[in-house]
Amino acid sequence: MKLLFDTNVIFDVLERRQAHYPASLQMIKQAQHRRIEAAIASHTVANAFYRYQKAAIPILQNYFFDNFEVVCGSAREVSFAINLGFSDLEDALQVAAAMAWKSAFIITRNERDFKRSPIPAISPVTYLKRFH
């Protein structure tokens, strides 16, 4: 199953955010063990670099680039995202990336932010309960 991971799930693991860390880490391990096909949007890489600066590079290379596809948005996908009518462009870009990659779900903690998404959004906890 193809899954696109929202930035917040990646940051949960990088920052070991206590309440969300276990399920988010378990989802990343699913990708590492090839139980799922996983992707992140290219702007997630930019967000990580912005937030963590150069410390993000080895983390991204060692954990994510080997286990996740990186989906880049073309002008067409970005235009689509802008026209989705989301209040948060970053969320709309996640949807556009998920659609371009033909993802079954967007894995996120903010399911309510994706109510208008044509790709269903579910939390790591919900995904794990439902599929594992």
The first five atom37 places (N, CA, C, CB, O) and aatype in JSON, in Angstrom:
{
  "aatype": [12, 11, 10, 10, 13, 3, 16, 2, 19, 9, 13, 3, 19, 10, 6, 1, 1, 5, 0, 8, 18, 14, 0, 15, 10, 5, 12, 9, 11, 5, 0, 5, 8, 1, 1, 9, 6, 0, 0, 9, 0, 15, 8, 16, 19, 0, 2, 0, 13, 18, 1, 18, 5, 11, 0, 0, 9, 14, 9, 10, 5, 2, 18, 13, 13, 3, 2, 13, 6, 19, 19, 4, 7, 15, 0, 1, 6, 19, 15, 13, 0, 9, 2, 10, 7, 13, 15, 3, 10, 6, 3, 0, 10, 5, 19, 0, 0, 0, 12, 0, 17, 11, 15, 0, 13, 9, 9, 16, 1, 2, 6, 1, 3, 13, 11, 1, 15, 14, 9, 14, 0, 9, 15, 14, 19, 16, 18, 10, 11, 1, 13, 8],
  "atom_mask": [
    [1, 1, 1, 1, 1],
    [1, 1, 1, 1, 1],
    [1, 1, 1, 1, 1],
    [1, 1, 1, 1, 1],
    [1, 1, 1, 1, 1],
    [1, 1, 1, 1, 1],
    [1, 1, 1, 1, 1],
    [1, 1, 1, 1, 1],
    [1, 1, 1, 1, 1],
    [1, 1, 1, 1, 1],
    [1, 1, 1, 1, 1],
    [1, 1, 1, 1, 1],
    [1, 1, 1, 1, 1],
    [1, 1, 1, 1, 1],
    [1, 1, 1, 1, 1],
    [1, 1, 1, 1, 1],
    [1, 1, 1, 1, 1],
    [1, 1, 1, 1, 1],
    [1, 1, 1, 1, 1],
    [1, 1, 1, 1, 1],
    [1, 1, 1, 1, 1],
    [1, 1, 1, 1, 1],
    [1, 1, 1, 1, 1],
    [1, 1, 1, 1, 1],
    [1, 1, 1, 1, 1],
    [1, 1, 1, 1, 1],
    [1, 1, 1, 1, 1],
    [1, 1, 1, 1, 1],
    [1, 1, 1, 1, 1],
    [1, 1, 1, 1, 1],
    [1, 1, 1, 1, 1],
    [1, 1, 1, 1, 1],
    [1, 1, 1, 1, 1],
    [1, 1, 1, 1, 1],
    [1, 1, 1, 1, 1],
    [1, 1, 1, 1, 1],
    [1, 1, 1, 1, 1],
    [1, 1, 1, 1, 1],
    [1, 1, 1, 1, 1],
    [1, 1, 1, 1, 1],
    [1, 1, 1, 1, 1],
    [1, 1, 1, 1, 1],
    [1, 1, 1, 1, 1],
    [1, 1, 1, 1, 1],
    [1, 1, 1, 1, 1],
    [1, 1, 1, 1, 1],
    [1, 1, 1, 1, 1],
    [1, 1, 1, 1, 1],
    [1, 1, 1, 1, 1],
    [1, 1, 1, 1, 1],
    [1, 1, 1, 1, 1],
    [1, 1, 1, 1, 1],
    [1, 1, 1, 1, 1],
    [1, 1, 1, 1, 1],
    [1, 1, 1, 1, 1],
    [1, 1, 1, 1, 1],
    [1, 1, 1, 1, 1],
    [1, 1, 1, 1, 1],
    [1, 1, 1, 1, 1],
    [1, 1, 1, 1, 1],
    [1, 1, 1, 1, 1],
    [1, 1, 1, 1, 1],
    [1, 1, 1, 1, 1],
    [1, 1, 1, 1, 1],
    [1, 1, 1, 1, 1],
    [1, 1, 1, 1, 1],
    [1, 1, 1, 1, 1],
    [1, 1, 1, 1, 1],
    [1, 1, 1, 1, 1],
    [1, 1, 1, 1, 1],
    [1, 1, 1, 1, 1],
    [1, 1, 1, 1, 1],
    [1, 1, 1, 0, 1],
    [1, 1, 1, 1, 1],
    [1, 1, 1, 1, 1],
    [1, 1, 1, 1, 1],
    [1, 1, 1, 1, 1],
    [1, 1, 1, 1, 1],
    [1, 1, 1, 1, 1],
    [1, 1, 1, 1, 1],
    [1, 1, 1, 1, 1],
    [1, 1, 1, 1, 1],
    [1, 1, 1, 1, 1],
    [1, 1, 1, 1, 1],
    [1, 1, 1, 0, 1],
    [1, 1, 1, 1, 1],
    [1, 1, 1, 1, 1],
    [1, 1, 1, 1, 1],
    [1, 1, 1, 1, 1],
    [1, 1, 1, 1, 1],
    [1, 1, 1, 1, 1],
    [1, 1, 1, 1, 1],
    [1, 1, 1, 1, 1],
    [1, 1, 1, 1, 1],
    [1, 1, 1, 1, 1],
    [1, 1, 1, 1, 1],
    [1, 1, 1, 1, 1],
    [1, 1, 1, 1, 1],
    [1, 1, 1, 1, 1],
    [1, 1, 1, 1, 1],
    [1, 1, 1, 1, 1],
    [1, 1, 1, 1, 1],
    [1, 1, 1, 1, 1],
    [1, 1, 1, 1, 1],
    [1, 1, 1, 1, 1],
    [1, 1, 1, 1, 1],
    [1, 1, 1, 1, 1],
    [1, 1, 1, 1, 1],
    [1, 1, 1, 1, 1],
    [1, 1, 1, 1, 1],
    [1, 1, 1, 1, 1],
    [1, 1, 1, 1, 1],
    [1, 1, 1, 1, 1],
    [1, 1, 1, 1, 1],
    [1, 1, 1, 1, 1],
    [1, 1, 1, 1, 1],
    [1, 1, 1, 1, 1],
    [1, 1, 1, 1, 1],
    [1, 1, 1, 1, 1],
    [1, 1, 1, 1, 1],
    [1, 1, 1, 1, 1],
    [1, 1, 1, 1, 1],
    [1, 1, 1, 1, 1],
    [1, 1, 1, 1, 1],
    [1, 1, 1, 1, 1],
    [1, 1, 1, 1, 1],
    [1, 1, 1, 1, 1],
    [1, 1, 1, 1, 1],
    [1, 1, 1, 1, 1],
    [1, 1, 1, 1, 1],
    [1, 1, 1, 1, 1],
    [1, 1, 1, 1, 1]
  ],
  "atom_positions": [
    [[0.85, -1.18, 0.0], [0.0, 0.0, 0.0], [0.9, 1.24, 0.0], [-0.97, 0.0, 1.23], [1.88, 1.31, 0.74]],
    [[0.54, 2.21, -0.83], [1.3, 3.45, -0.94], [0.75, 4.48, 0.05], [1.26, 4.0, -2.39], [-0.45, 4.76, 0.07]],
    [[1.65, 5.04, 0.86], [1.26, 6.02, 1.87], [2.17, 7.23, 1.79], [1.3, 5.41, 3.28], [3.39, 7.09, 1.7]],
    [[1.58, 8.42, 1.82], [2.36, 9.65, 1.89], [2.34, 10.16, 3.32], [1.81, 10.74, 0.91], [1.27, 10.31, 3.91]],
    [[3.5, 10.41, 3.88], [3.63, 10.86, 5.27], [3.64, 12.38, 5.32], [4.9, 10.28, 5.92], [4.45, 13.02, 4.65]],
    [[2.75, 12.94, 6.11], [2.74, 14.38, 6.36], [3.96, 14.76, 7.19], [1.42, 14.82, 7.07], [4.51, 13.93, 7.92]],
    [[4.36, 16.0, 7.07], [5.53, 16.5, 7.79], [5.43, 16.28, 9.29], [5.73, 17.98, 7.5], [6.43, 15.95, 9.92]],
    [[4.24, 16.44, 9.87], [4.13, 16.34, 11.32], [4.49, 14.95, 11.84], [2.72, 16.69, 11.76], [4.99, 14.81, 12.95]],
    [[4.25, 13.92, 11.04], [4.6, 12.55, 11.46], [6.12, 12.39, 11.48], [3.94, 11.48, 10.5], [6.68, 11.77, 12.39]],
    [[6.78, 12.95, 10.48], [8.24, 12.91, 10.43], [8.83, 13.67, 11.62], [8.76, 13.49, 9.09], [9.76, 13.2, 12.27]],
    [[8.29, 14.86, 11.88], [8.8, 15.67, 12.99], [8.51, 15.02, 14.35], [8.17, 17.06, 12.94], [9.29, 15.19, 15.28]],
    [[7.4, 14.28, 14.46], [7.13, 13.55, 15.7], [8.29, 12.64, 16.06], [5.84, 12.72, 15.58], [8.69, 12.54, 17.22]],
    [[8.84, 11.98, 15.05], [9.94, 11.05, 15.28], [11.25, 11.81, 15.5], [10.08, 10.08, 14.09], [12.0, 11.5, 16.42]],
    [[11.52, 12.79, 14.66], [12.78, 13.54, 14.79], [12.88, 14.23, 16.14], [12.9, 14.57, 13.66], [13.97, 14.33, 16.71]],
    [[11.76, 14.72, 16.64], [11.75, 15.45, 17.91], [11.32, 14.58, 19.09], [10.83, 16.65, 17.81], [11.27, 15.04, 20.23]],
    [[11.02, 13.33, 18.82], [10.54, 12.4, 19.86], [9.4, 13.01, 20.68], [11.7, 12.0, 20.78], [9.42, 13.0, 21.91]],
    [[8.43, 13.53, 19.96], [7.25, 14.13, 20.61], [6.49, 13.03, 21.32], [6.34, 14.86, 19.56], [5.89, 12.16, 20.7]],
    [[6.53, 13.1, 22.63], [6.12, 12.0, 23.48], [4.76, 11.4, 23.15], [6.11, 12.46, 24.88], [4.64, 10.18, 23.02]],
    [[3.76, 12.21, 23.02], [2.42, 11.68, 22.82], [2.26, 10.97, 21.47], [1.4, 12.79, 22.92], [1.45, 10.06, 21.33]],
    [[3.03, 11.39, 20.49], [2.84, 10.88, 19.13], [3.99, 10.0, 18.64], [2.67, 12.03, 18.19], [3.86, 9.31, 17.63]],
    [[5.09, 10.02, 19.36], [6.29, 9.31, 18.93], [6.09, 7.81, 18.68], [7.36, 9.5, 19.95], [6.51, 7.33, 17.63]],
    [[5.48, 7.05, 19.58], [5.41, 5.6, 19.37], [4.72, 5.19, 18.06], [4.68, 4.96, 20.52], [5.26, 4.38, 17.31]],
    [[3.56, 5.75, 17.79], [2.84, 5.36, 16.57], [3.55, 5.87, 15.32], [1.4, 5.9, 16.6], [3.63, 5.16, 14.31]],
    [[4.06, 7.09, 15.38], [4.78, 7.63, 14.22], [6.04, 6.83, 13.94], [5.13, 9.11, 14.46], [6.36, 6.55, 12.78]],
    [[6.76, 6.45, 14.97], [7.96, 5.63, 14.8], [7.6, 4.26, 14.23], [8.7, 5.47, 16.15], [8.29, 3.75, 13.35]],
    [[6.52, 3.69, 14.71], [6.09, 2.39, 14.2], [5.75, 2.48, 12.71], [4.88, 1.88, 14.99], [6.02, 1.55, 11.95]],
    [[5.16, 3.58, 12.29], [4.86, 3.77, 10.87], [6.15, 3.87, 10.04], [3.99, 5.03, 10.66], [6.24, 3.3, 8.96]],
    [[7.12, 4.59, 10.55], [8.4, 4.71, 9.84], [9.09, 3.36, 9.76], [9.32, 5.74, 10.54], [9.72, 3.03, 8.75]],
    [[8.98, 2.57, 10.82], [9.56, 1.22, 10.78], [8.86, 0.35, 9.74], [9.48, 0.56, 12.16], [9.49, -0.51, 9.13]],
    [[7.56, 0.57, 9.53], [6.85, -0.16, 8.48], [7.49, 0.13, 7.12], [5.34, 0.23, 8.48], [7.63, -0.76, 6.28]],
    [[7.87, 1.38, 6.92], [8.53, 1.76, 5.66], [9.94, 1.16, 5.58], [8.61, 3.3, 5.54], [10.35, 0.65, 4.54]],
    [[10.66, 1.22, 6.69], [12.03, 0.69, 6.7], [12.05, -0.81, 6.42], [12.71, 0.97, 8.05], [12.98, -1.31, 5.78]],
    [[11.05, -1.52, 6.88], [10.97, -2.97, 6.68], [10.2, -3.33, 5.41], [10.31, -3.62, 7.89], [9.91, -4.5, 5.16]],
    [[9.89, -2.31, 4.62], [9.23, -2.5, 3.32], [7.86, -3.16, 3.42], [10.1, -3.32, 2.42], [7.43, -3.86, 2.51]],
    [[7.17, -2.92, 4.53], [5.81, -3.45, 4.68], [4.8, -2.54, 3.98], [5.44, -3.6, 6.17], [3.67, -2.94, 3.68]],
    [[5.23, -1.31, 3.74], [4.43, -0.33, 3.01], [5.35, 0.39, 2.03], [3.72, 0.69, 3.99], [6.57, 0.38, 2.19]],
    [[4.76, 1.0, 1.03], [5.5, 1.91, 0.15], [5.25, 3.3, 0.71], [5.05, 1.79, -1.38], [4.1, 3.74, 0.81]],
    [[6.32, 3.99, 1.07], [6.18, 5.28, 1.75], [6.81, 6.4, 0.94], [6.81, 5.22, 3.14], [7.8, 6.2, 0.23]],
    [[6.21, 7.57, 1.07], [6.74, 8.75, 0.4], [6.58, 9.96, 1.31], [6.02, 9.0, -0.95], [5.74, 9.99, 2.2]],
    [[7.42, 10.94, 1.05], [7.28, 12.27, 1.64], [7.29, 13.26, 0.49], [8.43, 12.58, 2.69], [7.9, 13.02, -0.55]],
    [[6.62, 14.36, 0.68], [6.62, 15.42, -0.32], [7.96, 16.16, -0.25], [5.43, 16.41, -0.1], [8.57, 16.25, 0.81]],
    [[8.4, 16.68, -1.38], [9.69, 17.38, -1.4], [9.71, 18.57, -0.46], [10.01, 17.84, -2.81], [10.76, 18.91, 0.08]],
    [[8.57, 19.2, -0.25], [8.57, 20.34, 0.67], [8.73, 19.9, 2.13], [7.27, 21.15, 0.51], [9.06, 20.72, 2.98]],
    [[8.51, 18.63, 2.43], [8.82, 18.12, 3.77], [10.32, 18.17, 4.01], [8.29, 16.67, 3.94], [10.77, 18.49, 5.11]],
    [[11.1, 17.87, 2.98], [12.56, 17.98, 3.07], [12.95, 19.44, 3.33], [13.24, 17.45, 1.76], [13.79, 19.71, 4.18]],
    [[12.33, 20.35, 2.6], [12.63, 21.77, 2.8], [12.23, 22.22, 4.2], [11.89, 22.63, 1.75], [12.96, 22.98, 4.84]],
    [[11.07, 21.75, 4.69], [10.64, 22.09, 6.05], [11.62, 21.57, 7.09], [9.24, 21.52, 6.33], [11.93, 22.27, 8.05]],
    [[12.12, 20.35, 6.89], [13.09, 19.78, 7.84], [14.39, 20.57, 7.81], [13.36, 18.3, 7.51], [14.96, 20.85, 8.86]],
    [[14.84, 20.93, 6.63], [16.09, 21.7, 6.55], [15.91, 23.06, 7.21], [16.53, 21.87, 5.08], [16.79, 23.53, 7.92]],
    [[14.77, 23.7, 6.97], [14.5, 25.0, 7.58], [14.49, 24.89, 9.1], [13.16, 25.56, 7.07], [15.04, 25.74, 9.8]],
    [[13.86, 23.85, 9.61], [13.7, 23.7, 11.05], [14.97, 23.25, 11.76], [12.61, 22.72, 11.34], [15.29, 23.74, 12.84]],
    [[15.71, 22.33, 11.14], [16.86, 21.72, 11.81], [18.21, 22.12, 11.22], [16.73, 20.22, 11.76], [19.25, 21.71, 11.71]],
    [[18.18, 22.92, 10.17], [19.37, 23.37, 9.46], [20.21, 22.18, 8.98], [20.22, 24.29, 10.37], [19.65, 21.17, 8.56]],
    [[21.52, 22.3, 9.04], [22.39, 21.26, 8.49], [22.3, 19.94, 9.25], [23.81, 21.74, 8.5], [22.68, 18.9, 8.72]],
    [[21.8, 19.97, 10.48], [21.63, 18.72, 11.24], [20.62, 17.81, 10.56], [21.19, 19.03, 12.68], [20.61, 16.6, 10.8]],
    [[19.77, 18.38, 9.72], [18.74, 17.57, 9.05], [19.31, 16.7, 7.95], [17.67, 18.48, 8.47], [18.75, 15.65, 7.65]],
    [[20.41, 17.1, 7.34], [20.92, 16.39, 6.17], [21.26, 14.94, 6.46], [22.15, 17.1, 5.63], [20.76, 14.06, 5.75]],
    [[22.08, 14.62, 7.46], [22.35, 13.2, 7.69], [21.13, 12.41, 8.14], [23.43, 13.05, 8.73], [21.0, 11.23, 7.8]],
    [[20.24, 13.03, 8.86], [19.02, 12.35, 9.3], [18.17, 11.99, 8.08], [18.21, 13.24, 10.29], [17.69, 10.87, 7.94]],
    [[17.99, 12.96, 7.2], [17.2, 12.71, 6.0], [17.85, 11.65, 5.14], [17.01, 14.0, 5.2], [17.18, 10.74, 4.64]],
    [[19.16, 11.74, 4.95], [19.86, 10.78, 4.11], [19.84, 9.38, 4.71], [21.29, 11.22, 3.89], [19.62, 8.4, 3.99]],
    [[20.06, 9.26, 6.0], [20.17, 7.94, 6.63], [18.83, 7.27, 6.9], [20.91, 8.06, 7.91], [18.74, 6.04, 6.85]],
    [[17.8, 8.04, 7.18], [16.54, 7.43, 7.56], [15.46, 7.51, 6.49], [16.03, 8.07, 8.8], [14.68, 6.57, 6.32]],
    [[15.42, 8.6, 5.77], [14.28, 8.81, 4.89], [14.58, 8.55, 3.43], [13.79, 10.19, 5.05], [13.76, 7.92, 2.75]],
    [[15.69, 9.0, 2.91], [15.93, 8.83, 1.49], [16.08, 7.37, 1.1], [17.18, 9.59, 1.08], [15.77, 7.0, -0.04]],
    [[16.52, 6.53, 2.0], [16.65, 5.1, 1.7], [15.33, 4.35, 1.82], [17.67, 4.47, 2.63], [15.18, 3.27, 1.25]],
    [[14.38, 4.91, 2.53], [13.14, 4.19, 2.82], [11.88, 4.85, 2.27], [13.0, 4.05, 4.29], [10.81, 4.25, 2.28]],
    [[12.0, 6.07, 1.8], [10.86, 6.83, 1.31], [11.15, 7.37, -0.09], [10.52, 7.98, 2.28], [12.27, 7.78, -0.39]],
    [[10.13, 7.37, -0.91], [10.21, 8.12, -2.16], [10.07, 9.6, -1.79], [9.09, 7.67, -3.19], [9.43, 9.93, -0.79]],
    [[10.65, 10.46, -2.57], [10.45, 11.9, -2.39], [9.67, 12.37, -3.61], [11.83, 12.68, -2.23], [10.14, 12.27, -4.75]],
    [[8.47, 12.88, -3.36], [7.57, 13.29, -4.43], [7.69, 14.79, -4.62], [6.1, 12.87, -4.12], [7.41, 15.57, -3.71]],
    [[8.09, 15.19, -5.8], [8.23, 16.61, -6.12], [6.98, 17.1, -6.83], [9.49, 16.86, -7.0], [6.38, 16.39, -7.63]],
    [[6.62, 18.31, -6.53], [5.45, 18.9, -7.17], [5.84, 19.69, -8.41], [0.0, 0.0, 0.0], [6.76, 20.51, -8.37]],
    [[5.14, 19.44, -9.49], [5.33, 20.21, -10.71], [4.45, 21.46, -10.62], [4.98, 19.37, -11.99], [3.69, 21.63, -9.67]],
    [[4.58, 22.32, -11.61], [3.72, 23.51, -11.65], [2.25, 23.11, -11.67], [4.06, 24.38, -12.88], [1.41, 23.77, -11.06]],
    [[1.94, 22.02, -12.36], [0.56, 21.55, -12.43], [0.05, 21.15, -11.05], [0.45, 20.37, -13.4], [-1.07, 21.52, -10.66]],
    [[0.87, 20.39, -10.29], [0.44, 19.97, -8.96], [0.33, 21.15, -8.0], [1.4, 18.94, -8.4], [-0.6, 21.21, -7.19]],
    [[1.26, 22.08, -8.09], [1.21, 23.25, -7.22], [-0.04, 24.08, -7.53], [2.48, 24.11, -7.38], [-0.71, 24.56, -6.61]],
    [[-0.34, 24.25, -8.81], [-1.55, 24.98, -9.2], [-2.8, 24.26, -8.67], [-1.63, 25.12, -10.74], [-3.72, 24.91, -8.17]],
    [[-2.82, 22.94, -8.79], [-3.92, 22.15, -8.26], [-4.06, 22.4, -6.76], [-3.71, 20.64, -8.54], [-5.17, 22.61, -6.26]],
    [[-2.94, 22.36, -6.04], [-2.95, 22.56, -4.59], [-3.52, 23.93, -4.22], [-1.53, 22.41, -4.02], [-4.34, 24.05, -3.31]],
    [[-3.09, 24.94, -4.93], [-3.56, 26.3, -4.65], [-5.07, 26.39, -4.83], [-2.85, 27.33, -5.56], [-5.76, 27.1, -4.1]],
    [[-5.59, 25.66, -5.81], [-7.02, 25.73, -6.12], [-7.88, 24.78, -5.29], [-7.22, 25.43, -7.57], [-9.1, 24.74, -5.47]],
    [[-7.28, 24.01, -4.38], [-8.07, 23.14, -3.52], [-8.9, 23.92, -2.5], [-7.17, 22.18, -2.79], [-9.89, 23.4, -1.98]],
    [[-8.5, 25.15, -2.22], [-9.25, 25.96, -1.26], [-8.9, 25.7, 0.19], [0.0, 0.0, 0.0], [-9.66, 26.07, 1.08]],
    [[-7.76, 25.04, 0.44], [-7.32, 24.81, 1.81], [-6.85, 26.13, 2.41], [-6.19, 23.74, 1.86], [-6.33, 26.99, 1.7]],
    [[-7.02, 26.29, 3.71], [-6.5, 27.48, 4.36], [-4.99, 27.39, 4.57], [-7.2, 27.69, 5.7], [-4.32, 28.42, 4.74]],
    [[-4.44, 26.18, 4.56], [-3.01, 25.96, 4.75], [-2.43, 25.37, 3.45], [-2.73, 25.0, 5.96], [-2.74, 24.23, 3.09]],
    [[-1.61, 26.15, 2.77], [-1.03, 25.69, 1.5], [-0.17, 24.45, 1.69], [-0.21, 26.81, 0.86], [-0.14, 23.59, 0.8]],
    [[0.52, 24.34, 2.8], [1.37, 23.17, 3.03], [0.53, 21.89, 3.02], [2.13, 23.3, 4.38], [0.96, 20.88, 2.45]],
    [[-0.63, 21.92, 3.62], [-1.52, 20.75, 3.6], [-2.0, 20.46, 2.18], [-2.73, 20.97, 4.54], [-2.06, 19.31, 1.76]],
    [[-2.34, 21.5, 1.44], [-2.78, 21.32, 0.06], [-1.66, 20.73, -0.79], [-3.24, 22.66, -0.53], [-1.92, 19.91, -1.67]],
    [[-0.42, 21.13, -0.54], [0.71, 20.56, -1.26], [0.91, 19.08, -0.91], [1.99, 21.34, -0.95], [1.32, 18.29, -1.76]],
    [[0.61, 18.72, 0.33], [0.65, 17.3, 0.71], [-0.36, 16.5, -0.12], [0.37, 17.13, 2.23], [-0.06, 15.41, -0.6]],
    [[-1.54, 17.05, -0.27], [-2.59, 16.39, -1.05], [-2.14, 16.24, -2.51], [-3.92, 17.18, -0.97], [-2.29, 15.17, -3.09]],
    [[-1.6, 17.3, -3.08], [-1.15, 17.24, -4.47], [-0.05, 16.19, -4.64], [-0.63, 18.62, -4.93], [-0.04, 15.46, -5.63]],
    [[0.86, 16.11, -3.69], [1.92, 15.1, -3.75], [1.33, 13.7, -3.63], [2.97, 15.33, -2.63], [1.73, 12.79, -4.36]],
    [[0.38, 13.53, -2.72], [-0.26, 12.22, -2.55], [-1.0, 11.8, -3.82], [-1.24, 12.26, -1.36], [-0.97, 10.63, -4.19]],
    [[-1.64, 12.74, -4.47], [-2.35, 12.42, -5.71], [-1.37, 12.07, -6.83], [-3.23, 13.6, -6.13], [-1.59, 11.12, -7.57]],
    [[-0.29, 12.84, -6.94], [0.71, 12.57, -7.98], [1.33, 11.19, -7.79], [1.8, 13.65, -7.97], [1.64, 10.51, -8.77]],
    [[1.51, 10.8, -6.54], [2.14, 9.51, -6.23], [1.13, 8.36, -6.19], [2.87, 9.59, -4.9], [1.51, 7.2, -6.07]],
    [[-0.14, 8.71, -6.29], [-1.24, 7.73, -6.23], [-1.27, 7.0, -4.88], [-1.11, 6.72, -7.37], [-1.39, 5.78, -4.81]],
    [[-1.14, 7.79, -3.86], [-1.15, 7.27, -2.49], [-2.57, 6.85, -2.09], [-0.61, 8.33, -1.51], [-3.55, 7.47, -2.48]],
    [[-2.63, 5.78, -1.31], [-3.93, 5.34, -0.78], [-4.39, 6.23, 0.36], [-3.84, 3.89, -0.3], [-5.58, 6.51, 0.51]],
    [[-3.44, 6.69, 1.17], [-3.74, 7.53, 2.33], [-2.65, 8.56, 2.55], [-3.91, 6.67, 3.6], [-1.51, 8.39, 2.11]],
    [[-3.02, 9.63, 3.22], [-2.06, 10.58, 3.78], [-2.0, 10.26, 5.27], [-2.47, 12.1, 3.5], [-3.02, 10.28, 5.96]],
    [[-0.8, 9.97, 5.75], [-0.62, 9.67, 7.17], [-0.28, 10.98, 7.88], [0.51, 8.58, 7.39], [0.76, 11.58, 7.63]],
    [[-1.16, 11.4, 8.77], [-1.04, 12.69, 9.44], [-1.7, 12.63, 10.8], [-1.67, 13.81, 8.59], [-2.56, 11.79, 11.06]],
    [[-1.3, 13.53, 11.67], [-2.01, 13.65, 12.95], [-3.14, 14.66, 12.84], [-1.05, 14.07, 14.06], [-4.0, 14.72, 13.72]],
    [[-3.17, 15.42, 11.78], [-4.17, 16.48, 11.64], [-5.21, 16.1, 10.59], [-3.49, 17.82, 11.26], [-5.34, 16.76, 9.56]],
    [[-5.93, 15.04, 10.86], [-6.92, 14.55, 9.91], [-7.95, 15.63, 9.55], [-7.63, 13.33, 10.48], [-8.38, 15.71, 8.4]],
    [[-8.33, 16.43, 10.51], [-9.36, 17.45, 10.26], [-8.9, 18.48, 9.23], [-9.72, 18.16, 11.56], [-9.74, 19.09, 8.56]],
    [[-7.59, 18.69, 9.09], [-7.08, 19.65, 8.11], [-7.23, 19.15, 6.68], [-5.63, 19.96, 8.4], [-7.06, 19.91, 5.73]],
    [[-7.54, 17.86, 6.53], [-7.62, 17.25, 5.2], [-9.06, 16.83, 4.85], [-6.7, 16.03, 5.14], [-9.26, 15.95, 4.01]],
    [[-10.04, 17.46, 5.48], [-11.44, 17.11, 5.22], [-11.81, 17.24, 3.75], [-12.36, 18.0, 6.05], [-12.63, 16.46, 3.24]],
    [[-11.23, 18.19, 3.06], [-11.55, 18.45, 1.65], [-10.65, 17.66, 0.7], [-11.44, 19.94, 1.35], [-10.73, 17.85, -0.51]],
    [[-9.83, 16.81, 1.22], [-8.87, 16.08, 0.4], [-9.52, 14.92, -0.34], [-7.72, 15.56, 1.26], [-10.32, 14.18, 0.24]],
    [[-9.19, 14.76, -1.62], [-9.68, 13.59, -2.35], [-8.95, 12.3, -1.94], [-9.53, 13.81, -3.84], [-9.41, 11.2, -2.23]],
    [[-7.81, 12.44, -1.28], [-7.07, 11.3, -0.72], [-7.39, 11.26, 0.77], [-5.49, 11.42, -0.99], [-7.18, 12.27, 1.46]],
    [[-7.9, 10.15, 1.3], [-8.23, 10.12, 2.73], [-6.99, 10.29, 3.6], [-8.93, 8.81, 3.07], [-5.91, 9.78, 3.29]],
    [[-7.17, 11.0, 4.68], [-6.1, 11.22, 5.65], [-6.44, 10.47, 6.93], [-5.88, 12.73, 5.94], [-7.56, 10.57, 7.44]],
    [[-5.45, 9.72, 7.45], [-5.66, 9.01, 8.72], [-4.41, 9.15, 9.57], [-5.99, 7.51, 8.47], [-3.31, 9.36, 9.06]],
    [[-4.6, 9.03, 10.86], [-3.49, 9.15, 11.79], [-2.68, 7.86, 11.81], [-4.0, 9.49, 13.21], [-3.17, 6.81, 11.4]],
    [[-1.43, 7.94, 12.29], [-0.66, 6.71, 12.46], [-1.37, 5.7, 13.35], [0.71, 7.03, 13.04], [-1.36, 4.5, 13.05]],
    [[-1.97, 6.16, 14.43], [-2.68, 5.26, 15.35], [-3.83, 4.56, 14.63], [-3.21, 6.04, 16.58], [-3.99, 3.34, 14.75]],
    [[-4.61, 5.32, 13.89], [-5.74, 4.73, 13.17], [-5.26, 3.74, 12.12], [-6.59, 5.82, 12.51], [-5.83, 2.66, 11.98]],
    [[-4.23, 4.1, 11.38], [-3.7, 3.19, 10.36], [-3.24, 1.88, 11.0], [-2.53, 3.85, 9.6], [-3.57, 0.8, 10.51]],
    [[-2.49, 1.98, 12.07], [-1.97, 0.77, 12.72], [-3.09, -0.11, 13.26], [-1.01, 1.15, 13.86], [-3.03, -1.33, 13.14]],
    [[-4.12, 0.49, 13.84], [-5.25, -0.28, 14.35], [-6.02, -0.95, 13.21], [-6.19, 0.61, 15.15], [-6.48, -2.08, 13.33]],
    [[-6.14, -0.24, 12.12], [-6.96, -0.73, 11.01], [-6.25, -1.77, 10.13], [-7.39, 0.43, 10.16], [-6.89, -2.69, 9.62]],
    [[-4.94, -1.63, 9.96], [-4.24, -2.46, 9.0], [-3.18, -3.39, 9.59], [-3.61, -1.59, 7.99], [-2.65, -4.25, 8.89]],
    [[-2.87, -3.23, 10.87], [-1.82, -4.1, 11.45], [-2.26, -4.62, 12.79], [-0.48, -3.34, 11.6], [-1.53, -5.36, 13.44]]
  ]
}
